Amino acid sequence: KMYAPVFEKASIENTDAIFLKIDTEKNPELSSELSIRGIPTTIVFKEGKEVSRKSGALPGPMISQMLG
């Protein structure tokens, strides 16, 4: 819950990226497919391939840094 406002702000500041949230309880098969072990987990994909992953709540600047 603490991460949600940071994630939302990062999505507003980085308009060239698409931000999505997954409810892991409602989508366990997708969570398994993406190997999500901790909540929250931030994963960056580029051209359909995972390029970066961090577990735990991140500060906004780190999200932008992950996007490259």
mmCIF file of the N, C-alpha and C atoms, coordinates in Angstrom:
data_MODEL
# 
_entry.id   MODEL 
# 
loop_
_atom_site.group_PDB 
_atom_site.id 
_atom_site.type_symbol 
_atom_site.label_atom_id 
_atom_site.label_alt_id 
_atom_site.label_comp_id 
_atom_site.label_asym_id 
_atom_site.label_entity_id 
_atom_site.label_seq_id 
_atom_site.pdbx_PDB_ins_code 
_atom_site.Cartn_x 
_atom_site.Cartn_y 
_atom_site.Cartn_z 
_atom_site.occupancy 
_atom_site.B_iso_or_equiv 
_atom_site.pdbx_formal_charge 
_atom_site.auth_seq_id 
_atom_site.auth_comp_id 
_atom_site.auth_asym_id 
_atom_site.auth_atom_id 
_atom_site.pdbx_PDB_model_num 
ATOM 1   N N  . LYS A 1 1  ? 0.814  -1.203  0.000   1.00 0.00 ? 1  LYS A N  1 
ATOM 2   C CA . LYS A 1 1  ? 0.000  0.000   0.000   1.00 0.00 ? 1  LYS A CA 1 
ATOM 3   C C  . LYS A 1 1  ? 0.853  1.261   0.000   1.00 0.00 ? 1  LYS A C  1 
ATOM 4   N N  . MET A 1 2  ? 2.008  1.194   0.655   1.00 0.00 ? 2  MET A N  1 
ATOM 5   C CA . MET A 1 2  ? 2.893  2.363   0.690   1.00 0.00 ? 2  MET A CA 1 
ATOM 6   C C  . MET A 1 2  ? 3.525  2.611   -0.681  1.00 0.00 ? 2  MET A C  1 
ATOM 7   N N  . TYR A 1 3  ? 3.684  1.557   -1.451  1.00 0.00 ? 3  TYR A N  1 
ATOM 8   C CA . TYR A 1 3  ? 4.349  1.660   -2.748  1.00 0.00 ? 3  TYR A CA 1 
ATOM 9   C C  . TYR A 1 3  ? 3.420  2.214   -3.830  1.00 0.00 ? 3  TYR A C  1 
ATOM 10  N N  . ALA A 1 4  ? 2.122  2.045   -3.665  1.00 0.00 ? 4  ALA A N  1 
ATOM 11  C CA . ALA A 1 4  ? 1.157  2.442   -4.699  1.00 0.00 ? 4  ALA A CA 1 
ATOM 12  C C  . ALA A 1 4  ? 1.299  3.905   -5.130  1.00 0.00 ? 4  ALA A C  1 
ATOM 13  N N  . PRO A 1 5  ? 1.385  4.876   -4.206  1.00 0.00 ? 5  PRO A N  1 
ATOM 14  C CA . PRO A 1 5  ? 1.517  6.267   -4.649  1.00 0.00 ? 5  PRO A CA 1 
ATOM 15  C C  . PRO A 1 5  ? 2.835  6.538   -5.381  1.00 0.00 ? 5  PRO A C  1 
ATOM 16  N N  . VAL A 1 6  ? 3.903  5.883   -4.973  1.00 0.00 ? 6  VAL A N  1 
ATOM 17  C CA . VAL A 1 6  ? 5.205  6.052   -5.629  1.00 0.00 ? 6  VAL A CA 1 
ATOM 18  C C  . VAL A 1 6  ? 5.143  5.485   -7.040  1.00 0.00 ? 6  VAL A C  1 
ATOM 19  N N  . PHE A 1 7  ? 4.542  4.307   -7.165  1.00 0.00 ? 7  PHE A N  1 
ATOM 20  C CA . PHE A 1 7  ? 4.387  3.659   -8.464  1.00 0.00 ? 7  PHE A CA 1 
ATOM 21  C C  . PHE A 1 7  ? 3.535  4.506   -9.400  1.00 0.00 ? 7  PHE A C  1 
ATOM 22  N N  . GLU A 1 8  ? 2.442  5.043   -8.867  1.00 0.00 ? 8  GLU A N  1 
ATOM 23  C CA . GLU A 1 8  ? 1.556  5.885   -9.670  1.00 0.00 ? 8  GLU A CA 1 
ATOM 24  C C  . GLU A 1 8  ? 2.267  7.159   -10.137 1.00 0.00 ? 8  GLU A C  1 
ATOM 25  N N  . LYS A 1 9  ? 3.014  7.793   -9.230  1.00 0.00 ? 9  LYS A N  1 
ATOM 26  C CA . LYS A 1 9  ? 3.750  9.013   -9.598  1.00 0.00 ? 9  LYS A CA 1 
ATOM 27  C C  . LYS A 1 9  ? 4.779  8.707   -10.682 1.00 0.00 ? 9  LYS A C  1 
ATOM 28  N N  . ALA A 1 10 ? 5.479  7.577   -10.548 1.00 0.00 ? 10 ALA A N  1 
ATOM 29  C CA . ALA A 1 10 ? 6.468  7.192   -11.563 1.00 0.00 ? 10 ALA A CA 1 
ATOM 30  C C  . ALA A 1 10 ? 5.799  6.977   -12.912 1.00 0.00 ? 10 ALA A C  1 
ATOM 31  N N  . SER A 1 11 ? 4.585  6.424   -12.894 1.00 0.00 ? 11 SER A N  1 
ATOM 32  C CA . SER A 1 11 ? 3.882  6.203   -14.165 1.00 0.00 ? 11 SER A CA 1 
ATOM 33  C C  . SER A 1 11 ? 3.502  7.518   -14.831 1.00 0.00 ? 11 SER A C  1 
ATOM 34  N N  . ILE A 1 12 ? 3.190  8.531   -14.031 1.00 0.00 ? 12 ILE A N  1 
ATOM 35  C CA . ILE A 1 12 ? 2.848  9.853   -14.571 1.00 0.00 ? 12 ILE A CA 1 
ATOM 36  C C  . ILE A 1 12 ? 4.093  10.549  -15.116 1.00 0.00 ? 12 ILE A C  1 
ATOM 37  N N  . GLU A 1 13 ? 5.219  10.362  -14.441 1.00 0.00 ? 13 GLU A N  1 
ATOM 38  C CA . GLU A 1 13 ? 6.467  11.026  -14.836 1.00 0.00 ? 13 GLU A CA 1 
ATOM 39  C C  . GLU A 1 13 ? 7.155  10.341  -16.015 1.00 0.00 ? 13 GLU A C  1 
ATOM 40  N N  . ASN A 1 14 ? 6.848  9.095   -16.283 1.00 0.00 ? 14 ASN A N  1 
ATOM 41  C CA . ASN A 1 14 ? 7.509  8.329   -17.347 1.00 0.00 ? 14 ASN A CA 1 
ATOM 42  C C  . ASN A 1 14 ? 6.471  7.919   -18.380 1.00 0.00 ? 14 ASN A C  1 
ATOM 43  N N  . THR A 1 15 ? 6.033  8.887   -19.160 1.00 0.00 ? 15 THR A N  1 
ATOM 44  C CA . THR A 1 15 ? 4.934  8.661   -20.103 1.00 0.00 ? 15 THR A CA 1 
ATOM 45  C C  . THR A 1 15 ? 5.315  7.762   -21.276 1.00 0.00 ? 15 THR A C  1 
ATOM 46  N N  . ASP A 1 16 ? 6.598  7.512   -21.463 1.00 0.00 ? 16 ASP A N  1 
ATOM 47  C CA . ASP A 1 16 ? 7.019  6.655   -22.563 1.00 0.00 ? 16 ASP A CA 1 
ATOM 48  C C  . ASP A 1 16 ? 7.008  5.174   -22.178 1.00 0.00 ? 16 ASP A C  1 
ATOM 49  N N  . ALA A 1 17 ? 6.586  4.865   -20.957 1.00 0.00 ? 17 ALA A N  1 
ATOM 50  C CA . ALA A 1 17 ? 6.508  3.482   -20.482 1.00 0.00 ? 17 ALA A CA 1 
ATOM 51  C C  . ALA A 1 17 ? 5.060  3.148   -20.115 1.00 0.00 ? 17 ALA A C  1 
ATOM 52  N N  . ILE A 1 18 ? 4.745  1.880   -20.154 1.00 0.00 ? 18 ILE A N  1 
ATOM 53  C CA . ILE A 1 18 ? 3.427  1.405   -19.742 1.00 0.00 ? 18 ILE A CA 1 
ATOM 54  C C  . ILE A 1 18 ? 3.587  0.735   -18.381 1.00 0.00 ? 18 ILE A C  1 
ATOM 55  N N  . PHE A 1 19 ? 2.802  1.164   -17.412 1.00 0.00 ? 19 PHE A N  1 
ATOM 56  C CA . PHE A 1 19 ? 2.855  0.629   -16.060 1.00 0.00 ? 19 PHE A CA 1 
ATOM 57  C C  . PHE A 1 19 ? 1.623  -0.233  -15.809 1.00 0.00 ? 19 PHE A C  1 
ATOM 58  N N  . LEU A 1 20 ? 1.823  -1.418  -15.270 1.00 0.00 ? 20 LEU A N  1 
ATOM 59  C CA . LEU A 1 20 ? 0.725  -2.331  -14.966 1.00 0.00 ? 20 LEU A CA 1 
ATOM 60  C C  . LEU A 1 20 ? 0.884  -2.881  -13.563 1.00 0.00 ? 20 LEU A C  1 
ATOM 61  N N  . LYS A 1 21 ? -0.230 -3.146  -12.912 1.00 0.00 ? 21 LYS A N  1 
ATOM 62  C CA . LYS A 1 21 ? -0.236 -3.813  -11.613 1.00 0.00 ? 21 LYS A CA 1 
ATOM 63  C C  . LYS A 1 21 ? -0.927 -5.152  -11.786 1.00 0.00 ? 21 LYS A C  1 
ATOM 64  N N  . ILE A 1 22 ? -0.433 -6.149  -11.092 1.00 0.00 ? 22 ILE A N  1 
ATOM 65  C CA . ILE A 1 22 ? -1.036 -7.475  -11.129 1.00 0.00 ? 22 ILE A CA 1 
ATOM 66  C C  . ILE A 1 22 ? -1.450 -7.846  -9.713  1.00 0.00 ? 22 ILE A C  1 
ATOM 67  N N  . ASP A 1 23 ? -2.686 -8.267  -9.560  1.00 0.00 ? 23 ASP A N  1 
ATOM 68  C CA . ASP A 1 23 ? -3.159 -8.799  -8.283  1.00 0.00 ? 23 ASP A CA 1 
ATOM 69  C C  . ASP A 1 23 ? -2.739 -10.269 -8.263  1.00 0.00 ? 23 ASP A C  1 
ATOM 70  N N  . THR A 1 24 ? -1.684 -10.572 -7.519  1.00 0.00 ? 24 THR A N  1 
ATOM 71  C CA . THR A 1 24 ? -1.120 -11.922 -7.524  1.00 0.00 ? 24 THR A CA 1 
ATOM 72  C C  . THR A 1 24 ? -2.068 -12.958 -6.916  1.00 0.00 ? 24 THR A C  1 
ATOM 73  N N  . GLU A 1 25 ? -2.961 -12.522 -6.039  1.00 0.00 ? 25 GLU A N  1 
ATOM 74  C CA . GLU A 1 25 ? -3.923 -13.461 -5.454  1.00 0.00 ? 25 GLU A CA 1 
ATOM 75  C C  . GLU A 1 25 ? -4.996 -13.861 -6.465  1.00 0.00 ? 25 GLU A C  1 
ATOM 76  N N  . LYS A 1 26 ? -5.371 -12.926 -7.329  1.00 0.00 ? 26 LYS A N  1 
ATOM 77  C CA . LYS A 1 26 ? -6.387 -13.217 -8.341  1.00 0.00 ? 26 LYS A CA 1 
ATOM 78  C C  . LYS A 1 26 ? -5.785 -13.825 -9.608  1.00 0.00 ? 26 LYS A C  1 
ATOM 79  N N  . ASN A 1 27 ? -4.468 -13.707 -9.774  1.00 0.00 ? 27 ASN A N  1 
ATOM 80  C CA . ASN A 1 27 ? -3.783 -14.204 -10.970 1.00 0.00 ? 27 ASN A CA 1 
ATOM 81  C C  . ASN A 1 27 ? -2.584 -15.062 -10.593 1.00 0.00 ? 27 ASN A C  1 
ATOM 82  N N  . PRO A 1 28 ? -2.779 -16.146 -9.860  1.00 0.00 ? 28 PRO A N  1 
ATOM 83  C CA . PRO A 1 28 ? -1.637 -16.949 -9.409  1.00 0.00 ? 28 PRO A CA 1 
ATOM 84  C C  . PRO A 1 28 ? -0.849 -17.585 -10.557 1.00 0.00 ? 28 PRO A C  1 
ATOM 85  N N  . GLU A 1 29 ? -1.528 -17.904 -11.654 1.00 0.00 ? 29 GLU A N  1 
ATOM 86  C CA . GLU A 1 29 ? -0.815 -18.515 -12.781 1.00 0.00 ? 29 GLU A CA 1 
ATOM 87  C C  . GLU A 1 29 ? 0.151  -17.519 -13.420 1.00 0.00 ? 29 GLU A C  1 
ATOM 88  N N  . LEU A 1 30 ? -0.238 -16.262 -13.534 1.00 0.00 ? 30 LEU A N  1 
ATOM 89  C CA . LEU A 1 30 ? 0.644  -15.239 -14.085 1.00 0.00 ? 30 LEU A CA 1 
ATOM 90  C C  . LEU A 1 30 ? 1.790  -14.949 -13.114 1.00 0.00 ? 30 LEU A C  1 
ATOM 91  N N  . SER A 1 31 ? 1.494  -14.917 -11.830 1.00 0.00 ? 31 SER A N  1 
ATOM 92  C CA . SER A 1 31 ? 2.525  -14.724 -10.813 1.00 0.00 ? 31 SER A CA 1 
ATOM 93  C C  . SER A 1 31 ? 3.578  -15.819 -10.907 1.00 0.00 ? 31 SER A C  1 
ATOM 94  N N  . SER A 1 32 ? 3.125  -17.041 -11.095 1.00 0.00 ? 32 SER A N  1 
ATOM 95  C CA . SER A 1 32 ? 4.033  -18.172 -11.228 1.00 0.00 ? 32 SER A CA 1 
ATOM 96  C C  . SER A 1 32 ? 4.857  -18.061 -12.505 1.00 0.00 ? 32 SER A C  1 
ATOM 97  N N  . GLU A 1 33 ? 4.187  -17.717 -13.605 1.00 0.00 ? 33 GLU A N  1 
ATOM 98  C CA . GLU A 1 33 ? 4.876  -17.579 -14.892 1.00 0.00 ? 33 GLU A CA 1 
ATOM 99  C C  . GLU A 1 33 ? 5.974  -16.517 -14.828 1.00 0.00 ? 33 GLU A C  1 
ATOM 100 N N  . LEU A 1 34 ? 5.710  -15.443 -14.085 1.00 0.00 ? 34 LEU A N  1 
ATOM 101 C CA . LEU A 1 34 ? 6.686  -14.354 -13.957 1.00 0.00 ? 34 LEU A CA 1 
ATOM 102 C C  . LEU A 1 34 ? 7.650  -14.565 -12.782 1.00 0.00 ? 34 LEU A C  1 
ATOM 103 N N  . SER A 1 35 ? 7.519  -15.679 -12.074 1.00 0.00 ? 35 SER A N  1 
ATOM 104 C CA . SER A 1 35 ? 8.376  -16.011 -10.924 1.00 0.00 ? 35 SER A CA 1 
ATOM 105 C C  . SER A 1 35 ? 8.366  -14.914 -9.873  1.00 0.00 ? 35 SER A C  1 
ATOM 106 N N  . ILE A 1 36 ? 7.181  -14.384 -9.583  1.00 0.00 ? 36 ILE A N  1 
ATOM 107 C CA . ILE A 1 36 ? 7.047  -13.354 -8.554  1.00 0.00 ? 36 ILE A CA 1 
ATOM 108 C C  . ILE A 1 36 ? 7.020  -14.050 -7.209  1.00 0.00 ? 36 ILE A C  1 
ATOM 109 N N  . ARG A 1 37 ? 8.021  -13.754 -6.369  1.00 0.00 ? 37 ARG A N  1 
ATOM 110 C CA . ARG A 1 37 ? 8.149  -14.401 -5.069  1.00 0.00 ? 37 ARG A CA 1 
ATOM 111 C C  . ARG A 1 37 ? 7.819  -13.450 -3.917  1.00 0.00 ? 37 ARG A C  1 
ATOM 112 N N  . GLY A 1 38 ? 8.068  -12.156 -4.113  1.00 0.00 ? 38 GLY A N  1 
ATOM 113 C CA . GLY A 1 38 ? 7.819  -11.167 -3.075  1.00 0.00 ? 38 GLY A CA 1 
ATOM 114 C C  . GLY A 1 38 ? 6.904  -10.069 -3.587  1.00 0.00 ? 38 GLY A C  1 
ATOM 115 N N  . ILE A 1 39 ? 6.228  -9.424  -2.650  1.00 0.00 ? 39 ILE A N  1 
ATOM 116 C CA . ILE A 1 39 ? 5.314  -8.337  -2.993  1.00 0.00 ? 39 ILE A CA 1 
ATOM 117 C C  . ILE A 1 39 ? 5.800  -7.077  -2.278  1.00 0.00 ? 39 ILE A C  1 
ATOM 118 N N  . PRO A 1 40 ? 5.981  -5.974  -2.935  1.00 0.00 ? 40 PRO A N  1 
ATOM 119 C CA . PRO A 1 40 ? 5.861  -5.787  -4.384  1.00 0.00 ? 40 PRO A CA 1 
ATOM 120 C C  . PRO A 1 40 ? 7.127  -6.224  -5.117  1.00 0.00 ? 40 PRO A C  1 
ATOM 121 N N  . THR A 1 41 ? 6.968  -6.537  -6.375  1.00 0.00 ? 41 THR A N  1 
ATOM 122 C CA . THR A 1 41 ? 8.077  -6.806  -7.283  1.00 0.00 ? 41 THR A CA 1 
ATOM 123 C C  . THR A 1 41 ? 7.882  -5.910  -8.500  1.00 0.00 ? 41 THR A C  1 
ATOM 124 N N  . THR A 1 42 ? 8.932  -5.211  -8.879  1.00 0.00 ? 42 THR A N  1 
ATOM 125 C CA . THR A 1 42 ? 8.887  -4.348  -10.061 1.00 0.00 ? 42 THR A CA 1 
ATOM 126 C C  . THR A 1 42 ? 9.715  -5.014  -11.153 1.00 0.00 ? 42 THR A C  1 
ATOM 127 N N  . ILE A 1 43 ? 9.081  -5.244  -12.297 1.00 0.00 ? 43 ILE A N  1 
ATOM 128 C CA . ILE A 1 43 ? 9.750  -5.888  -13.421 1.00 0.00 ? 43 ILE A CA 1 
ATOM 129 C C  . ILE A 1 43 ? 9.648  -4.964  -14.629 1.00 0.00 ? 43 ILE A C  1 
ATOM 130 N N  . VAL A 1 44 ? 10.769 -4.778  -15.319 1.00 0.00 ? 44 VAL A N  1 
ATOM 131 C CA . VAL A 1 44 ? 10.795 -3.953  -16.529 1.00 0.00 ? 44 VAL A CA 1 
ATOM 132 C C  . VAL A 1 44 ? 11.009 -4.875  -17.725 1.00 0.00 ? 44 VAL A C  1 
ATOM 133 N N  . PHE A 1 45 ? 10.134 -4.728  -18.712 1.00 0.00 ? 45 PHE A N  1 
ATOM 134 C CA . PHE A 1 45 ? 10.245 -5.486  -19.953 1.00 0.00 ? 45 PHE A CA 1 
ATOM 135 C C  . PHE A 1 45 ? 10.555 -4.518  -21.088 1.00 0.00 ? 45 PHE A C  1 
ATOM 136 N N  . LYS A 1 46 ? 11.366 -4.970  -22.012 1.00 0.00 ? 46 LYS A N  1 
ATOM 137 C CA . LYS A 1 46 ? 11.632 -4.191  -23.225 1.00 0.00 ? 46 LYS A CA 1 
ATOM 138 C C  . LYS A 1 46 ? 11.505 -5.154  -24.392 1.00 0.00 ? 46 LYS A C  1 
ATOM 139 N N  . GLU A 1 47 ? 10.652 -4.811  -25.322 1.00 0.00 ? 47 GLU A N  1 
ATOM 140 C CA . GLU A 1 47 ? 10.378 -5.649  -26.490 1.00 0.00 ? 47 GLU A CA 1 
ATOM 141 C C  . GLU A 1 47 ? 10.004 -7.068  -26.074 1.00 0.00 ? 47 GLU A C  1 
ATOM 142 N N  . GLY A 1 48 ? 9.217  -7.172  -24.997 1.00 0.00 ? 48 GLY A N  1 
ATOM 143 C CA . GLY A 1 48 ? 8.718  -8.456  -24.546 1.00 0.00 ? 48 GLY A CA 1 
ATOM 144 C C  . GLY A 1 48 ? 9.663  -9.288  -23.706 1.00 0.00 ? 48 GLY A C  1 
ATOM 145 N N  . LYS A 1 49 ? 10.856 -8.776  -23.434 1.00 0.00 ? 49 LYS A N  1 
ATOM 146 C CA . LYS A 1 49 ? 11.839 -9.523  -22.647 1.00 0.00 ? 49 LYS A CA 1 
ATOM 147 C C  . LYS A 1 49 ? 12.141 -8.783  -21.349 1.00 0.00 ? 49 LYS A C  1 
ATOM 148 N N  . GLU A 1 50 ? 12.271 -9.540  -20.267 1.00 0.00 ? 50 GLU A N  1 
ATOM 149 C CA . GLU A 1 50 ? 12.598 -8.937  -18.978 1.00 0.00 ? 50 GLU A CA 1 
ATOM 150 C C  . GLU A 1 50 ? 14.023 -8.392  -19.013 1.00 0.00 ? 50 GLU A C  1 
ATOM 151 N N  . VAL A 1 51 ? 14.175 -7.127  -18.623 1.00 0.00 ? 51 VAL A N  1 
ATOM 152 C CA . VAL A 1 51 ? 15.496 -6.506  -18.604 1.00 0.00 ? 51 VAL A CA 1 
ATOM 153 C C  . VAL A 1 51 ? 15.932 -6.081  -17.203 1.00 0.00 ? 51 VAL A C  1 
ATOM 154 N N  . SER A 1 52 ? 14.983 -6.018  -16.262 1.00 0.00 ? 52 SER A N  1 
ATOM 155 C CA . SER A 1 52 ? 15.325 -5.596  -14.907 1.00 0.00 ? 52 SER A CA 1 
ATOM 156 C C  . SER A 1 52 ? 14.237 -6.057  -13.944 1.00 0.00 ? 52 SER A C  1 
ATOM 157 N N  . ARG A 1 53 ? 14.660 -6.352  -12.690 1.00 0.00 ? 53 ARG A N  1 
ATOM 158 C CA . ARG A 1 53 ? 13.715 -6.803  -11.666 1.00 0.00 ? 53 ARG A CA 1 
ATOM 159 C C  . ARG A 1 53 ? 14.243 -6.394  -10.297 1.00 0.00 ? 53 ARG A C  1 
ATOM 160 N N  . LYS A 1 54 ? 13.356 -5.865  -9.482  1.00 0.00 ? 54 LYS A N  1 
ATOM 161 C CA . LYS A 1 54 ? 13.685 -5.500  -8.093  1.00 0.00 ? 54 LYS A CA 1 
ATOM 162 C C  . LYS A 1 54 ? 12.515 -5.903  -7.210  1.00 0.00 ? 54 LYS A C  1 
ATOM 163 N N  . SER A 1 55 ? 12.824 -6.487  -6.070  1.00 0.00 ? 55 SER A N  1 
ATOM 164 C CA . SER A 1 55 ? 11.795 -6.823  -5.085  1.00 0.00 ? 55 SER A CA 1 
ATOM 165 C C  . SER A 1 55 ? 11.780 -5.780  -3.992  1.00 0.00 ? 55 SER A C  1 
ATOM 166 N N  . GLY A 1 56 ? 10.602 -5.554  -3.434  1.00 0.00 ? 56 GLY A N  1 
ATOM 167 C CA . GLY A 1 56 ? 10.441 -4.575  -2.365  1.00 0.00 ? 56 GLY A CA 1 
ATOM 168 C C  . GLY A 1 56 ? 10.004 -3.231  -2.909  1.00 0.00 ? 56 GLY A C  1 
ATOM 169 N N  . ALA A 1 57 ? 9.542  -2.381  -1.998  1.00 0.00 ? 57 ALA A N  1 
ATOM 170 C CA . ALA A 1 57 ? 9.111  -1.030  -2.382  1.00 0.00 ? 57 ALA A CA 1 
ATOM 171 C C  . ALA A 1 57 ? 10.339 -0.209  -2.778  1.00 0.00 ? 57 ALA A C  1 
ATOM 172 N N  . LEU A 1 58 ? 10.228 0.490   -3.872  1.00 0.00 ? 58 LEU A N  1 
ATOM 173 C CA . LEU A 1 58 ? 11.341 1.288   -4.395  1.00 0.00 ? 58 LEU A CA 1 
ATOM 174 C C  . LEU A 1 58 ? 11.019 2.774   -4.314  1.00 0.00 ? 58 LEU A C  1 
ATOM 175 N N  . PRO A 1 59 ? 12.052 3.600   -4.154  1.00 0.00 ? 59 PRO A N  1 
ATOM 176 C CA . PRO A 1 59 ? 11.813 5.051   -4.278  1.00 0.00 ? 59 PRO A CA 1 
ATOM 177 C C  . PRO A 1 59 ? 11.593 5.389   -5.756  1.00 0.00 ? 59 PRO A C  1 
ATOM 178 N N  . GLY A 1 60 ? 10.822 6.425   -5.995  1.00 0.00 ? 60 GLY A N  1 
ATOM 179 C CA . GLY A 1 60 ? 10.496 6.847   -7.357  1.00 0.00 ? 60 GLY A CA 1 
ATOM 180 C C  . GLY A 1 60 ? 11.690 6.967   -8.293  1.00 0.00 ? 60 GLY A C  1 
ATOM 181 N N  . PRO A 1 61 ? 12.783 7.628   -7.856  1.00 0.00 ? 61 PRO A N  1 
ATOM 182 C CA . PRO A 1 61 ? 13.926 7.757   -8.753  1.00 0.00 ? 61 PRO A CA 1 
ATOM 183 C C  . PRO A 1 61 ? 14.510 6.417   -9.185  1.00 0.00 ? 61 PRO A C  1 
ATOM 184 N N  . MET A 1 62 ? 14.407 5.401   -8.329  1.00 0.00 ? 62 MET A N  1 
ATOM 185 C CA . MET A 1 62 ? 14.945 4.094   -8.706  1.00 0.00 ? 62 MET A CA 1 
ATOM 186 C C  . MET A 1 62 ? 14.095 3.448   -9.805  1.00 0.00 ? 62 MET A C  1 
ATOM 187 N N  . ILE A 1 63 ? 12.796 3.698   -9.779  1.00 0.00 ? 63 ILE A N  1 
ATOM 188 C CA . ILE A 1 63 ? 11.930 3.178   -10.837 1.00 0.00 ? 63 ILE A CA 1 
ATOM 189 C C  . ILE A 1 63 ? 12.333 3.808   -12.170 1.00 0.00 ? 63 ILE A C  1 
ATOM 190 N N  . SER A 1 64 ? 12.518 5.110   -12.175 1.00 0.00 ? 64 SER A N  1 
ATOM 191 C CA . SER A 1 64 ? 12.940 5.817   -13.394 1.00 0.00 ? 64 SER A CA 1 
ATOM 192 C C  . SER A 1 64 ? 14.292 5.298   -13.860 1.00 0.00 ? 64 SER A C  1 
ATOM 193 N N  . GLN A 1 65 ? 15.193 5.038   -12.926 1.00 0.00 ? 65 GLN A N  1 
ATOM 194 C CA . GLN A 1 65 ? 16.523 4.524   -13.261 1.00 0.00 ? 65 GLN A CA 1 
ATOM 195 C C  . GLN A 1 65 ? 16.419 3.135   -13.903 1.00 0.00 ? 65 GLN A C  1 
ATOM 196 N N  . MET A 1 66 ? 15.512 2.299   -13.404 1.00 0.00 ? 66 MET A N  1 
ATOM 197 C CA . MET A 1 66 ? 15.321 0.979   -13.976 1.00 0.00 ? 66 MET A CA 1 
ATOM 198 C C  . MET A 1 66 ? 14.864 1.038   -15.433 1.00 0.00 ? 66 MET A C  1 
ATOM 199 N N  . LEU A 1 67 ? 14.126 2.093   -15.751 1.00 0.00 ? 67 LEU A N  1 
ATOM 200 C CA . LEU A 1 67 ? 13.620 2.237   -17.116 1.00 0.00 ? 67 LEU A CA 1 
ATOM 201 C C  . LEU A 1 67 ? 14.716 2.626   -18.088 1.00 0.00 ? 67 LEU A C  1 
ATOM 202 N N  . GLY A 1 68 ? 15.821 3.117   -17.539 1.00 0.00 ? 68 GLY A N  1 
ATOM 203 C CA . GLY A 1 68 ? 16.977 3.431   -18.367 1.00 0.00 ? 68 GLY A CA 1 
ATOM 204 C C  . GLY A 1 68 ? 16.845 4.707   -19.072 1.00 0.00 ? 68 GLY A C  1 
# 
